[in-house]
Amino acid sequence: MPVRDFRFCVALRDRDGMLGGPLHEEVITAQDAADAVARAMAIELDMPGLKANALYLVDPDGCVVWSLRLADVAGPE
């Protein structure tokens, strides 16, 4: 199976749900979307330092194949 390049992006998602432009980007080379997601989840980031609260992964065709908001994984305050 050929490997593909996915674009891993870190962004700020506004209260209205709109994502701003990427504040940080990395290329993840993976076998498929599932492999790319696993690799993305292993990346350590300073989300507060980046002033970001959302992650997303874009496939080689430009489609978002995974996204995650910080609020989706944060525990109760």
Summary of the structure (lengths in Angstrom):
residues: 77
radius of gyration: 12.7
end to end distance: 43.9
largest distance: 43.9
contacts: 185
relative contact order: 0.26
helix: 22%
strand: 36%
